Amino acid sequence: MRYVMNSNAILKQGFQDHKGPFQVFSSHGPVIILPHHMLDEIRNDDRLSFLKLSAVMFMRQYSGLETFHVNHEEHRIFLAVIKQSLTQSLSAITGDMAKETYSMLNELLPTVTEDWSPVCLAPITPFMAARLSAKVFLGDQLCHNKEWLNISVFYTINAVQAVQKMRHWPPFMRSIVQYFLPEFKIIRDQIKLARTIIEPEIAERKRKRRDAVMTGKPVPRPADALEWMDAQAEGKPFDKVLAQILMSFVSIHTTSGTLLGLMYDLISHPEHIAALRTEIADVLKAEGGWTKTTLHKMKLLDSCLKESQRLHPMNAILMNRLALTPVTLSDGTRLPAGAMVGIPTYPMHDAASPLYAHPAAFDGRRFLRLRAADDNRWQFVATSPEHYGFGHGKQSCNEIKIVVAHLLLLFDWRFEEGGEPRGVSVVDCEFVPDLAQKVLVRRRVPEVDLGSF
C-alpha cells in the first residue's frame, strides 16, 4: 500500500539508497527499477517483451479480458496498421479530424456563450479522444455511435477494476471466480455489445466490396483502421472487434489525460496562449487548412505539449517489460526470466533532476529552444533518455494538437479566483489529474474561420 500511494518518493529514495537498479513490490508483483539512461538499451531488446508483460498484468486468460490475448501475428498486424497504414494516411485524415473536432466541440460544449461559465473538462476529454479515435479507427458512421463511444471510454476503466478485484483472490480460485464477479460480467457484456455494433459494419463492407467486384465498379476502400486491418491480415483470421477495443484501450485515456494536463498547464500559464493562437492561425493561413505539414509547423504547440507531458507523465514507471529469458545488461545487472522491469519517470520533472534547467517549472518554449540545435530529437513524438513520456503514436499526437488548437481559438479560458488544480494524485503508479477541477470558459471570435477548412 505504501508504494501504491507514494511511488514517486519511494522510487527516488531507492536510487539514493542503492545507487543503481533495485526492486519494488507493486500491485502486479516485484518490479526491477532501472535508471533512465538504460532506456535505449531495453527499449528494443527482443528478450524484454511489453506484449507478454501486458498479458500477465491484464490476466488475459479470463473471460472478458481476452482483449489482451494478442499473439505475435496479431501484434504484427497492429504494428503494421499503426506504423504503415496510419502513418501513410495522416495527410488524408488530418482534415477530416479537424472537421470532426469543430463539430464535436459544439456538441460537447453546447451551453458556452460569450459570458464566462464554469465547466469541468475531466469528464469531457475522454469523449473527445474517443470520438476522434473512432473516426480514424472505425470511420464516419460509428464515430457518432454513442454506445460504441461509451464502450471505448469505459471498457478501460471496467477492465482495470476487474483485474484489481481478481487480484484479491488466490490463483487456484480465479478460473471459477471470474464467472461470479460483477466486474467481469460488465466487461463481458461490453464485448458482446461491441460485436453487435461493429460486426454489421464489417459485413456491410464485405457486401459492398463483393457488389463492386460483380458490377465492375471500383472497390470501396475507406481510410480507417478497420479497412487497414483487413488489408494487413491478408485473409488470416483476426478478431477485429477485440482489436478495436484494444486500440481504444491503448489510445483514449492516455490521449485524454495528456490533453487535460496540457489545458491545465496553459490556463495556469496564459502568457503562452496568445503566442499559440498566433502560430496556429498563421500556419493555417499559410497552408490553406489542415494537413500533416500544418501540424508539423506548429512548433510552439508541439513544445508546450512535450513540456506538459514531461511534467505530467501518465505513469510513475514507463518502458515496462517482461524478461523472456535471463538477460545481463551492460552494467552487469542480471534479470532472471520472468522478471518485470521498468524505468521511473520522476527524473524528467524532479526539482533536483540534472536533465533540465528548472525541471519542476513549466516552460512552454523549452523544447522549441532545444529543437533549434536538434529538430528531430525534441519533437513530441520522439523519445530519449531525457524525455520518455510519449507513448501514443502520431495519430494521437495529431488528435491532441487539433483539439487544443480549436479549444484555444474558439474559447477563452481561466481559473476561478484561487481555483488552480491541486496537481496530480498517484494511485498504483498512475498519475491522475485533478478530475474535479472546474474552469471558466467563454466563446471568442477566432483569428481564422475554423469551420471553413
SEGU-779770 format. One record per residue: residue in one letter; x, y, z of N, C-alpha, C in turn. Coordinates in steps of 0.1 Angstrom, whole numbers, padded with zeros to 4 digits, always signed. Example, Ala and Ser with C-alpha at 12.3 -4.5 7.8 and 13.67 -1.06 7.14 Angstrom:
2
a+0132-0057+0078+0123-0045+0078+0132-0033+0078/s+0128-0022+0071+0137-0011+0071+0129+0000+0079/
// end
This chain:
453
m+0008-0012+0000+0000+0000+0000+0009+0013+0000/r+0020+0012+0007+0029+0024+0008+0034+0028-0006/y+0038+0017-0014+0042+0020-0028+0031+0025-0037/v+0019+0019-0035+0008+0022-0044+0005+0037-0042/m+0006+0043-0030+0002+0057-0028+0014+0066-0029/n+0026+0061-0028+0038+0070-0027+0049+0066-0037/s+0045+0061-0049+0055+0055-0057+0067+0064-0061/n+0064+0077-0064+0075+0086-0068+0085+0088-0057/a+0081+0090-0045+0090+0092-0034+0098+0079-0032/i+0092+0068-0033+0099+0055-0030+0109+0052-0041/l+0105+0055-0053+0115+0053-0064+0127+0062-0063/k+0125+0074-0059+0136+0084-0058+0145+0079-0046/q+0139+0075-0035+0146+0070-0024+0154+0058-0027/g+0148+0049-0036+0155+0037-0039+0168+0039-0046/f+0169+0049-0056+0181+0052-0062+0191+0059-0053/q+0186+0067-0044+0195+0073-0034+0202+0063-0025/d+0194+0052-0022+0199+0042-0012+0208+0032-0020/h+0205+0028-0032+0211+0017-0039+0221+0021-0050/k+0220+0034-0055+0229+0039-0065+0229+0030-0078/g+0218+0024-0080+0217+0015-0092+0204+0008-0092/p+0202-0002-0100+0189-0010-0101+0185-0015-0087/f+0172-0015-0085+0167-0021-0072+0153-0026-0075/q+0147-0032-0065+0134-0038-0067+0123-0032-0058/v+0111-0030-0063+0100-0026-0055+0088-0036-0057/f+0079-0036-0048+0068-0045-0048+0055-0037-0051/s+0050-0039-0064+0038-0032-0068+0026-0041-0067/s+0015-0036-0071+0003-0045-0071+0003-0056-0081/h+0012-0055-0091+0014-0065-0101+0025-0075-0097/g+0032-0073-0085+0043-0081-0082+0056-0073-0081/p+0067-0080-0079+0080-0073-0079+0084-0068-0092/v+0089-0055-0092+0094-0049-0104+0108-0044-0102/i+0117-0047-0111+0131-0042-0110+0132-0029-0117/i+0136-0019-0110+0137-0005-0114+0151-0002-0120/l+0151+0003-0132+0164+0006-0139+0165+0021-0140/p+0178+0026-0140+0180+0041-0142+0176+0045-0156/h+0172+0058-0158+0167+0063-0170+0177+0062-0182/h+0190+0062-0179+0199+0062-0190+0200+0048-0197/m+0193+0038-0192+0192+0025-0198+0181+0023-0207/l+0173+0034-0210+0161+0034-0218+0164+0028-0232/d+0174+0033-0239+0177+0028-0252+0181+0014-0252/e+0188+0009-0241+0192-0005-0241+0181-0014-0240/i+0170-0011-0232+0159-0021-0231+0148-0019-0241/r+0147-0007-0247+0135-0004-0255+0133-0014-0266/n+0144-0018-0273+0142-0026-0285+0149-0040-0283/d+0151-0044-0271+0157-0057-0268+0146-0068-0269/d+0147-0077-0279+0137-0087-0281+0135-0096-0269/r+0145-0097-0260+0144-0106-0249+0135-0100-0238/l+0131-0087-0239+0123-0080-0230+0110-0076-0237/s+0099-0081-0233+0086-0080-0240+0076-0072-0233/f+0071-0062-0240+0059-0054-0234+0047-0063-0237/l+0046-0070-0248+0034-0078-0251+0031-0088-0241/k+0042-0096-0237+0040-0106-0227+0037-0100-0213/l+0043-0089-0210+0040-0082-0197+0025-0078-0196/s+0020-0073-0207+0006-0069-0207-0003-0081-0205/a+0000-0092-0211-0008-0104-0209-0008-0108-0195/v+0003-0107-0188+0004-0111-0174-0004-0101-0165/m-0001-0088-0167-0007-0077-0159-0022-0077-0160/f-0027-0080-0173-0042-0079-0175-0049-0092-0176/m-0042-0103-0171-0049-0116-0169-0057-0120-0181/r-0051-0120-0192-0058-0123-0205-0065-0136-0206/q-0062-0145-0196-0068-0159-0197-0082-0159-0192/y-0087-0148-0186-0100-0148-0180-0110-0141-0190/s-0123-0146-0189-0134-0142-0198-0137-0127-0195/g-0136-0120-0206-0138-0105-0205-0125-0097-0207/l-0114-0105-0205-0101-0099-0206-0093-0104-0218/e-0100-0112-0227-0094-0118-0239-0090-0107-0248/t-0094-0095-0246-0090-0084-0254-0074-0083-0254/f-0068-0087-0243-0054-0086-0242-0046-0098-0246/h-0053-0108-0252-0047-0120-0257-0043-0118-0271/v-0031-0111-0273-0026-0108-0286-0014-0117-0289/n-0015-0125-0300-0004-0133-0304+0005-0126-0313/h+0016-0132-0317+0026-0125-0325+0021-0120-0338/e+0012-0128-0345+0007-0124-0358-0003-0112-0356/e-0011-0112-0346-0020-0101-0343-0011-0088-0339/h-0001-0090-0332+0008-0079-0329+0014-0073-0341/r+0018-0082-0351+0024-0077-0363+0013-0069-0371/i+0001-0073-0371-0010-0066-0378-0012-0052-0371/f-0012-0052-0358-0013-0039-0351-0002-0029-0355/l+0010-0034-0354+0022-0025-0357+0021-0021-0371/a+0017-0029-0381+0016-0025-0395+0005-0015-0397/v-0006-0016-0390-0017-0007-0391-0012+0007-0386/i-0005+0007-0375-0001+0020-0368+0010+0026-0376/k+0021+0018-0378+0033+0024-0384+0033+0026-0399/q+0025+0018-0406+0025+0019-0420+0012+0025-0425/s+0001+0018-0423-0012+0023-0429-0016+0037-0424/l-0016+0038-0411-0020+0051-0404-0010+0062-0408/t+0003+0060-0407+0013+0070-0410+0011+0075-0424/q+0009+0066-0433+0008+0069-0447-0005+0077-0450/s-0015+0076-0441-0028+0082-0444-0030+0095-0436/l-0020+0099-0428-0021+0111-0419-0025+0123-0427/s-0019+0125-0439-0023+0137-0446-0037+0137-0450/a-0042+0125-0454-0056+0124-0459-0066+0126-0448/i-0063+0121-0435-0073+0121-0425-0072+0133-0415/t-0061+0141-0416-0060+0152-0407-0071+0162-0409/g-0074+0166-0421-0085+0175-0424-0099+0170-0419/d-0101+0157-0420-0113+0151-0415-0114+0151-0400/m-0103+0149-0393-0103+0150-0379-0106+0164-0374/a-0100+0174-0382-0103+0188-0378-0118+0192-0379/k-0124+0187-0390-0138+0190-0392-0146+0183-0381/e-0142+0171-0377-0149+0164-0367-0148+0171-0354/t-0136+0177-0351-0134+0184-0339-0142+0196-0338/y-0143+0204-0349-0152+0216-0349-0166+0212-0346/s-0171+0202-0352-0185+0198-0349-0186+0192-0335/m-0177+0185-0331-0177+0178-0317-0178+0188-0306/l-0170+0199-0307-0169+0209-0296-0182+0216-0295/n-0189+0218-0306-0202+0225-0305-0212+0216-0298/e-0211+0203-0299-0220+0193-0292-0216+0191-0277/l-0203+0190-0275-0198+0188-0261-0198+0200-0252/l-0198+0212-0258-0198+0224-0250-0209+0233-0256/p-0222+0228-0255-0233+0235-0262-0238+0247-0254/t-0235+0248-0241-0241+0259-0234-0231+0271-0232/v-0219+0270-0238-0209+0280-0236-0213+0292-0245/t-0213+0304-0239-0217+0316-0246-0205+0326-0245/e-0208+0339-0249-0198+0349-0247-0196+0354-0233/d-0203+0348-0224-0202+0351-0209-0194+0339-0203/w-0187+0343-0192-0179+0332-0185-0189+0323-0179/s-0186+0310-0180-0194+0299-0174-0185+0288-0170/p-0188+0281-0159-0179+0270-0154-0181+0257-0161/v-0171+0250-0163-0171+0237-0170-0161+0228-0164/c-0164+0215-0162-0154+0205-0158-0149+0198-0170/l-0136+0199-0173-0131+0193-0185-0129+0178-0184/a-0126+0173-0172-0122+0159-0170-0132+0149-0175/p-0145+0151-0174-0154+0141-0179-0156+0142-0195/i-0151+0153-0200-0154+0156-0214-0142+0151-0223/t-0130+0153-0218-0118+0149-0227-0117+0135-0231/p-0122+0125-0223-0122+0111-0228-0131+0109-0240/f-0142+0116-0240-0151+0115-0252-0146+0123-0264/m-0138+0133-0262-0132+0140-0273-0122+0130-0279/a-0114+0123-0271-0104+0114-0276-0111+0102-0282/a-0122+0097-0276-0129+0085-0281-0135+0088-0295/r-0141+0100-0297-0147+0103-0309-0137+0104-0321/l-0126+0111-0318-0116+0113-0329-0109+0100-0332/s-0107+0091-0321-0101+0078-0324-0110+0070-0332/a-0123+0070-0329-0133+0062-0336-0134+0067-0351/k-0132+0080-0353-0132+0085-0366-0121+0078-0375/v-0109+0077-0368-0098+0071-0375-0099+0055-0375/f-0104+0050-0364-0104+0035-0363-0115+0028-0370/l-0127+0035-0370-0139+0028-0375-0147+0036-0386/g-0143+0049-0388-0150+0056-0399-0161+0065-0395/d-0167+0071-0405-0177+0082-0402-0189+0078-0394/q-0195+0066-0397-0207+0062-0391-0206+0059-0376/l-0196+0050-0373-0195+0046-0359-0189+0056-0350/c-0182+0066-0355-0176+0076-0346-0187+0084-0339/h-0199+0083-0344-0210+0090-0337-0219+0081-0329/n-0216+0068-0329-0224+0058-0322-0222+0059-0307/k-0231+0064-0300-0230+0067-0285-0227+0054-0277/e-0233+0043-0281-0230+0030-0274-0215+0026-0276/w-0210+0028-0288-0196+0025-0290-0187+0034-0282/l-0190+0047-0283-0182+0057-0275-0181+0054-0261/n-0193+0049-0255-0193+0046-0241-0184+0033-0238/i-0185+0024-0247-0176+0012-0246-0162+0016-0246/s-0158+0024-0256-0144+0027-0258-0138+0035-0246/v-0147+0043-0240-0142+0050-0228-0142+0042-0215/f-0153+0034-0213-0155+0028-0200-0150+0013-0199/y-0147+0007-0211-0141-0007-0210-0128-0006-0203/t-0120+0004-0206-0107+0005-0199-0108+0006-0184/i-0117+0014-0180-0119+0016-0165-0124+0003-0159/n-0134-0003-0166-0140-0015-0160-0130-0027-0160/a-0122-0028-0171-0112-0039-0172-0102-0038-0161/v-0097-0025-0158-0087-0023-0147-0094-0027-0134/q-0106-0023-0132-0113-0027-0119-0115-0042-0118/a-0118-0049-0129-0119-0063-0129-0106-0070-0125/v-0095-0065-0130-0082-0071-0127-0079-0068-0112/q-0081-0056-0108-0078-0053-0094-0086-0062-0084/k-0099-0064-0088-0108-0073-0079-0103-0087-0080/m-0099-0092-0091-0094-0106-0093-0081-0108-0084/r-0073-0098-0083-0061-0100-0075-0063-0103-0060/h-0075-0100-0056-0079-0103-0042-0081-0118-0040/w-0082-0125-0051-0085-0140-0049-0072-0148-0052/p-0070-0159-0045-0059-0168-0048-0059-0174-0062/p-0048-0176-0069-0048-0180-0083-0056-0193-0085/f-0056-0202-0076-0063-0215-0078-0079-0213-0079/m-0084-0202-0074-0098-0200-0074-0103-0191-0086/r-0093-0185-0093-0097-0174-0102-0105-0179-0114/s-0102-0191-0119-0109-0196-0131-0124-0198-0128/i-0128-0200-0115-0142-0201-0111-0148-0188-0108/v-0140-0180-0100-0145-0167-0095-0148-0157-0107/q-0141-0159-0118-0144-0149-0129-0158-0149-0134/y-0166-0160-0132-0179-0160-0136-0189-0155-0126/f-0184-0151-0114-0193-0146-0104-0190-0131-0100/l-0179-0126-0104-0176-0112-0101-0184-0103-0110/p-0191-0093-0104-0199-0084-0113-0190-0076-0122/e-0178-0073-0118-0169-0065-0127-0166-0073-0140/f-0165-0086-0139-0163-0094-0151-0175-0095-0160/k-0187-0095-0154-0199-0095-0162-0200-0083-0170/i-0197-0071-0164-0197-0058-0171-0189-0058-0183/i-0176-0063-0182-0168-0062-0194-0171-0073-0204/r-0177-0084-0200-0181-0094-0210-0193-0088-0217/d-0202-0082-0210-0214-0075-0217-0209-0065-0227/q-0199-0057-0223-0194-0047-0232-0188-0053-0245/i-0181-0064-0244-0176-0070-0256-0187-0075-0265/k-0198-0081-0258-0209-0086-0266-0216-0074-0274/l-0218-0063-0267-0224-0052-0273-0215-0046-0284/a-0202-0046-0282-0193-0041-0292-0195-0050-0305/r-0196-0062-0303-0198-0071-0315-0211-0068-0323/t-0222-0064-0316-0234-0061-0322-0233-0048-0330/i-0223-0039-0326-0221-0026-0332-0212-0027-0344/i-0201-0035-0343-0190-0035-0353-0192-0045-0363/e-0197-0057-0359-0198-0068-0369-0207-0065-0381/p-0219-0058-0378-0227-0054-0390-0220-0045-0400/e-0211-0036-0394-0203-0027-0403-0194-0035-0411/i-0187-0045-0405-0178-0054-0412-0185-0061-0423/a-0197-0067-0420-0205-0074-0430-0209-0065-0442/e-0213-0053-0438-0218-0044-0449-0206-0040-0458/r-0194-0038-0453-0183-0035-0461-0180-0047-0470/k-0181-0059-0465-0178-0071-0474-0188-0071-0485/r-0201-0068-0482-0211-0068-0492-0208-0058-0503/k-0204-0046-0499-0201-0035-0508-0190-0039-0517/r-0179-0045-0512-0168-0050-0520-0172-0060-0530/r-0180-0070-0525-0185-0080-0534-0193-0075-0545/d-0202-0066-0542-0211-0060-0552-0203-0052-0562/a-0192-0045-0557-0184-0037-0566-0177-0046-0576/v-0171-0057-0571-0164-0067-0580-0174-0072-0590/m-0186-0076-0586-0195-0082-0595-0200-0073-0606/t-0201-0060-0603-0206-0050-0613-0195-0042-0620/g-0182-0046-0617-0171-0039-0623-0168-0025-0619/k-0173-0021-0607-0171-0008-0602-0159-0008-0593/p-0153+0004-0590-0142+0005-0581-0145-0001-0567/v-0136-0008-0561-0139-0014-0548-0137-0003-0538/p-0147-0001-0529-0146+0010-0519-0136+0006-0508/r-0127+0015-0505-0116+0013-0495-0116+0025-0485/p-0125+0025-0475-0125+0036-0465-0111+0037-0459/a-0107+0050-0456-0094+0052-0449-0096+0052-0434/d-0097+0040-0429-0098+0038-0415-0091+0025-0411/a-0089+0023-0397-0082+0012-0392-0089-0002-0395/l-0102-0001-0395-0110-0013-0398-0106-0019-0412/e-0105-0010-0421-0101-0014-0435-0086-0018-0435/w-0078-0011-0428-0063-0014-0428-0060-0027-0422/m-0068-0031-0411-0066-0044-0405-0069-0055-0415/d-0080-0053-0423-0083-0063-0433-0072-0065-0443/a-0066-0054-0447-0055-0055-0457-0043-0061-0451/q-0039-0058-0439-0027-0063-0433-0029-0078-0429/a-0041-0082-0425-0044-0096-0422-0042-0105-0433/e-0044-0100-0446-0042-0108-0458-0050-0121-0457/g-0063-0120-0453-0071-0132-0452-0070-0141-0440/k-0060-0138-0432-0059-0147-0420-0069-0143-0409/p-0073-0153-0401-0083-0150-0390-0078-0139-0381/f-0087-0129-0378-0083-0118-0370-0096-0112-0364/d-0096-0111-0351-0108-0106-0344-0108-0091-0344/k-0115-0085-0353-0114-0070-0355-0121-0063-0344/v-0131-0070-0337-0138-0063-0326-0129-0062-0314/l-0123-0073-0310-0114-0072-0299-0102-0062-0302/a-0098-0062-0315-0087-0053-0319-0091-0039-0317/q-0104-0035-0321-0108-0022-0319-0109-0018-0305/i-0114-0027-0296-0114-0024-0282-0100-0022-0276/l-0091-0030-0281-0077-0028-0276-0071-0015-0280/m-0073-0012-0293-0068+0001-0298-0074+0013-0290/s-0087+0012-0286-0093+0022-0278-0086+0023-0264/f-0084+0011-0259-0078+0009-0246-0064+0016-0245/v-0057+0014-0256-0043+0019-0256-0043+0034-0258/s-0052+0040-0266-0051+0054-0270-0059+0064-0262/i-0071+0060-0258-0081+0070-0254-0077+0077-0241/h-0074+0069-0231-0072+0075-0217-0058+0082-0216/t-0048+0077-0223-0035+0084-0224-0037+0097-0231/t-0044+0097-0242-0047+0109-0250-0055+0119-0242/s-0065+0115-0236-0074+0124-0228-0067+0130-0216/g-0058+0121-0210-0051+0126-0198-0040+0136-0202/t-0034+0134-0213-0024+0144-0219-0030+0157-0222/l-0042+0156-0229-0049+0168-0233-0054+0176-0221/l-0059+0169-0210-0063+0176-0198-0052+0182-0191/g-0040+0175-0190-0029+0181-0184-0024+0194-0191/l-0024+0193-0204-0019+0205-0212-0028+0217-0210/m-0041+0214-0210-0051+0226-0209-0049+0232-0195/y-0047+0224-0184-0045+0229-0171-0032+0238-0171/d-0021+0233-0178-0009+0240-0178-0010+0253-0185/l-0017+0253-0197-0019+0266-0204-0027+0276-0197/i-0038+0271-0190-0046+0280-0183-0038+0286-0171/s-0029+0278-0165-0021+0282-0154-0010+0292-0159/h-0007+0291-0172+0004+0300-0178-0002+0306-0190/p-0011+0316-0189-0018+0322-0200-0009+0330-0209/e+0004+0333-0205+0013+0340-0213+0016+0333-0226/h+0014+0320-0226+0017+0312-0238+0005+0312-0248/i-0007+0315-0243-0019+0313-0252-0019+0322-0264/a-0016+0335-0262-0016+0345-0273-0006+0340-0284/a+0006+0336-0280+0016+0332-0290+0011+0319-0297/l+0005+0310-0290+0000+0298-0296-0011+0301-0306/r-0020+0310-0303-0031+0314-0312-0025+0320-0325/t-0015+0329-0323-0009+0335-0335-0002+0324-0343/e+0005+0315-0337+0012+0304-0345+0001+0296-0353/i-0009+0292-0346-0019+0283-0352-0026+0290-0363/a-0030+0302-0361-0037+0310-0372-0028+0312-0384/d-0015+0316-0381-0006+0319-0392-0003+0307-0400/v-0001+0295-0394+0002+0283-0401-0010+0279-0409/l-0022+0279-0404-0034+0276-0411-0036+0285-0423/k-0034+0297-0422-0035+0306-0433-0024+0303-0444/a-0012+0301-0440-0001+0298-0449-0003+0285-0456/e-0008+0275-0449-0010+0262-0455-0024+0260-0462/g-0033+0269-0460-0046+0268-0466-0055+0258-0459/g-0052+0254-0447-0060+0244-0440-0052+0234-0432/w-0059+0223-0429-0053+0213-0420-0046+0202-0429/t-0033+0200-0427-0026+0189-0434-0016+0184-0424/k-0009+0173-0428+0001+0167-0420+0012+0178-0418/t+0015+0186-0428+0025+0196-0427+0021+0207-0418/t+0008+0210-0418+0003+0221-0409+0007+0218-0395/l+0004+0206-0390+0007+0203-0376+0022+0202-0373/h+0030+0198-0383+0044+0198-0381+0050+0212-0379/k+0043+0222-0385+0049+0235-0384+0044+0243-0372/m+0035+0237-0364+0031+0243-0352+0041+0239-0341/k+0053+0245-0341+0064+0240-0332+0062+0245-0318/l+0056+0257-0316+0054+0261-0302+0043+0252-0295/l+0033+0248-0303+0023+0239-0298+0029+0226-0294/d+0038+0221-0303+0045+0208-0300+0053+0209-0288/s+0060+0220-0286+0069+0222-0275+0061+0223-0262/c+0050+0230-0262+0041+0231-0250+0036+0217-0246/l+0032+0209-0256+0027+0196-0254+0037+0187-0248/k+0049+0187-0253+0060+0179-0248+0064+0183-0234/e+0064+0196-0231+0067+0201-0218+0057+0197-0208/s+0044+0197-0212+0033+0193-0202+0035+0178-0199/q+0038+0170-0209+0039+0156-0207+0052+0153-0199/r+0062+0161-0200+0074+0159-0192+0070+0161-0177/l+0062+0171-0174+0058+0174-0160+0048+0164-0155/h+0039+0159-0164+0028+0150-0160+0028+0138-0169/p+0038+0129-0168+0037+0116-0175+0026+0108-0169/m+0021+0099-0177+0009+0091-0173+0012+0081-0162/n+0024+0077-0160+0027+0067-0150+0041+0071-0143/a+0042+0066-0131+0055+0067-0124+0066+0058-0130/i+0062+0048-0137+0071+0038-0143+0067+0036-0157/l+0076+0038-0167+0073+0035-0181+0084+0026-0186/m+0083+0023-0199+0091+0013-0206+0091-0001-0198/n+0079-0004-0194+0077-0017-0187+0079-0029-0196/r+0087-0039-0191+0090-0051-0199+0090-0063-0191/l+0088-0075-0197+0089-0088-0190+0101-0095-0197/a+0110-0100-0189+0122-0107-0194+0117-0121-0198/l+0119-0125-0211+0115-0138-0216+0126-0148-0213/t+0138-0144-0212+0149-0153-0209+0158-0145-0199/p+0168-0152-0193+0178-0145-0184+0185-0134-0193/v+0186-0122-0188+0193-0111-0195+0203-0105-0186/t+0215-0103-0192+0225-0095-0185+0227-0082-0192/l+0224-0071-0185+0225-0057-0190+0240-0052-0191/s+0242-0041-0197+0256-0036-0199+0263-0033-0187/d+0255-0029-0176+0261-0026-0163+0263-0038-0154/g+0260-0050-0160+0262-0062-0152+0249-0067-0145/t+0239-0059-0145+0226-0063-0139+0221-0075-0145/r+0217-0085-0137+0212-0097-0142+0197-0098-0140/l+0189-0100-0150+0175-0101-0150+0171-0115-0152/p+0165-0122-0142+0160-0136-0144+0148-0136-0153/a+0146-0148-0160+0135-0149-0168+0122-0147-0160/g+0113-0140-0165+0100-0137-0158+0100-0125-0150/a+0112-0118-0149+0113-0105-0142+0106-0094-0149/m+0099-0086-0141+0093-0073-0147+0103-0062-0144/v+0105-0054-0154+0114-0042-0153+0107-0029-0158/g+0112-0018-0153+0106-0005-0158+0116+0006-0154/i+0113+0018-0160+0121+0030-0157+0113+0041-0151/p+0117+0047-0140+0109+0057-0134+0109+0070-0142/t+0098+0077-0141+0097+0090-0148+0100+0102-0140/y+0102+0101-0127+0105+0113-0119+0117+0120-0123/p+0128+0114-0129+0139+0122-0133+0136+0133-0143/m+0125+0132-0150+0121+0142-0160+0117+0155-0154/h+0111+0154-0142+0105+0166-0136+0108+0169-0121/d+0116+0160-0115+0120+0162-0101+0128+0175-0100/a+0126+0183-0089+0133+0196-0088+0148+0194-0087/a+0153+0183-0083+0168+0181-0082+0173+0174-0095/s+0165+0172-0105+0170+0165-0117+0180+0173-0125/p+0191+0167-0129+0201+0174-0137+0198+0174-0152/l+0187+0168-0156+0184+0167-0170+0180+0180-0176/y+0174+0189-0169+0169+0202-0174+0172+0213-0164/a+0172+0225-0170+0172+0237-0161+0158+0239-0156/h+0157+0242-0143+0145+0245-0136+0135+0234-0140/p+0138+0221-0137+0130+0210-0141+0116+0209-0136/a+0113+0216-0124+0100+0215-0118+0090+0226-0124/a+0095+0235-0132+0087+0246-0137+0082+0243-0152/f+0071+0248-0155+0065+0247-0168+0071+0258-0177/d+0078+0254-0188+0084+0263-0197+0080+0259-0211/g+0069+0265-0216+0064+0261-0229+0073+0262-0241/r+0083+0270-0239+0093+0272-0250+0106+0264-0249/r+0106+0255-0238+0118+0247-0235+0122+0239-0248/f+0113+0231-0253+0117+0222-0264+0118+0230-0277/l+0111+0241-0278+0113+0249-0290+0127+0254-0291/r+0133+0258-0280+0147+0262-0280+0156+0250-0283/l+0153+0239-0277+0162+0227-0279+0161+0222-0293/r+0150+0224-0300+0149+0220-0314+0157+0228-0323/a+0161+0240-0319+0170+0248-0328+0183+0241-0330/a+0187+0233-0321+0200+0225-0322+0198+0211-0328/d+0187+0205-0325+0184+0191-0329+0169+0190-0331/d+0164+0192-0343+0150+0193-0345+0143+0180-0342/n+0148+0169-0347+0141+0156-0346+0141+0151-0331/r+0151+0153-0324+0153+0147-0311+0142+0152-0301/w+0138+0165-0303+0130+0171-0293+0115+0174-0297/q+0111+0167-0308+0097+0167-0312+0089+0159-0301/f+0076+0161-0301+0068+0154-0291+0068+0139-0293/v+0068+0135-0305+0067+0120-0307+0081+0113-0305/a+0091+0120-0303+0104+0114-0301+0107+0111-0286/t+0113+0099-0284+0117+0096-0270+0133+0096-0269/s+0137+0098-0257+0152+0099-0254+0153+0096-0240/p+0166+0094-0235+0168+0092-0221+0164+0104-0212/e+0163+0116-0219+0158+0128-0211+0143+0130-0211/h+0136+0124-0221+0122+0125-0222+0116+0113-0228/y+0109+0105-0220+0104+0092-0225+0089+0090-0221/g+0082+0102-0220+0068+0102-0216+0059+0098-0227/f+0063+0099-0240+0054+0097-0251+0051+0082-0253/g+0039+0079-0256+0036+0065-0258+0023+0063-0266/h+0019+0073-0274+0006+0073-0280+0007+0069-0295/g+0017+0075-0302+0017+0073-0316+0014+0086-0323/k+0017+0087-0336+0015+0100-0343+0000+0104-0344/q-0009+0094-0346-0023+0097-0347-0028+0104-0334/s-0025+0099-0322-0029+0105-0310-0023+0119-0308/c-0010+0120-0312-0004+0133-0312-0011+0144-0320/n-0015+0140-0332-0023+0149-0341-0036+0152-0335/e-0043+0142-0329-0056+0145-0323-0055+0156-0312/i-0045+0154-0303-0043+0164-0292-0041+0178-0298/k-0032+0179-0308-0029+0192-0314-0041+0198-0320/i-0049+0191-0327-0061+0196-0334-0071+0201-0324/v-0073+0193-0313-0083+0197-0303-0078+0209-0296/v-0066+0210-0292-0061+0221-0284-0061+0234-0293/a-0058+0233-0306-0059+0244-0315-0073+0250-0315/h-0083+0241-0316-0097+0245-0316-0101+0251-0303/l-0097+0245-0292-0101+0250-0279-0095+0264-0276/l-0083+0266-0281-0077+0279-0279-0082+0290-0288/l-0085+0287-0300-0090+0297-0310-0105+0300-0308/l-0113+0290-0303-0127+0292-0302-0132+0297-0289/f-0123+0295-0278-0127+0298-0265-0116+0306-0257/d-0120+0314-0247-0111+0319-0237-0112+0310-0225/w-0101+0309-0217-0101+0300-0206-0094+0307-0194/r-0099+0305-0182-0092+0309-0170-0098+0301-0158/f-0090+0301-0147-0094+0295-0135-0102+0305-0127/e-0111+0300-0119-0118+0309-0109-0108+0314-0099/e-0111+0324-0092-0101+0330-0083-0097+0320-0073/g-0084+0317-0072-0079+0307-0062-0083+0293-0066/g-0086+0291-0079-0091+0278-0082-0082+0269-0091/e-0069+0271-0090-0060+0263-0098-0060+0248-0093/p-0057+0239-0102-0058+0225-0099-0049+0221-0088/r-0053+0210-0080-0045+0206-0069-0033+0198-0073/g-0031+0196-0086-0020+0188-0091-0025+0174-0094/v-0016+0164-0093-0020+0150-0097-0019+0141-0084/s-0027+0131-0084-0026+0121-0074-0019+0109-0081/v-0013+0101-0073-0006+0089-0078-0013+0077-0071/v-0019+0068-0080-0026+0056-0075-0020+0045-0083/d-0012+0036-0076-0006+0024-0082+0002+0028-0094/c+0010+0038-0093+0019+0043-0103+0013+0051-0114/e-0001+0052-0114-0007+0060-0124-0010+0074-0119/f-0006+0084-0127-0008+0098-0123-0022+0102-0128/v-0030+0107-0118-0044+0111-0121-0045+0126-0119/p-0048+0134-0130-0050+0148-0128-0062+0151-0120/d-0063+0163-0116-0075+0168-0107-0088+0167-0115/l-0095+0156-0112-0107+0153-0120-0119+0162-0116/a-0119+0168-0105-0130+0177-0101-0128+0191-0104/q-0117+0195-0110-0113+0209-0113-0123+0215-0123/k-0128+0227-0119-0137+0234-0129-0129+0246-0134/v-0131+0250-0147-0125+0261-0153-0136+0270-0158/l-0133+0283-0160-0142+0292-0167-0139+0293-0181/v-0150+0293-0190-0148+0293-0204-0158+0303-0210/r-0155+0309-0221-0164+0317-0229-0160+0317-0243/r-0170+0319-0252-0167+0319-0266-0160+0332-0270/r-0152+0331-0281-0144+0342-0286-0145+0341-0301/v-0141+0352-0308-0140+0353-0322-0127+0348-0326/p-0125+0336-0333-0112+0331-0337-0105+0339-0347/e-0092+0338-0348-0083+0345-0357-0086+0340-0371/v-0090+0328-0373-0094+0323-0386-0107+0315-0385/d-0114+0314-0396-0127+0307-0395-0124+0292-0396/l-0124+0285-0385-0121+0271-0384-0131+0262-0391/g-0143+0267-0392-0154+0260-0399-0152+0260-0414/s-0143+0268-0420-0142+0269-0434-0131+0259-0440/f-0123+0253-0431-0113+0244-0436-0118+0230-0437/
// end
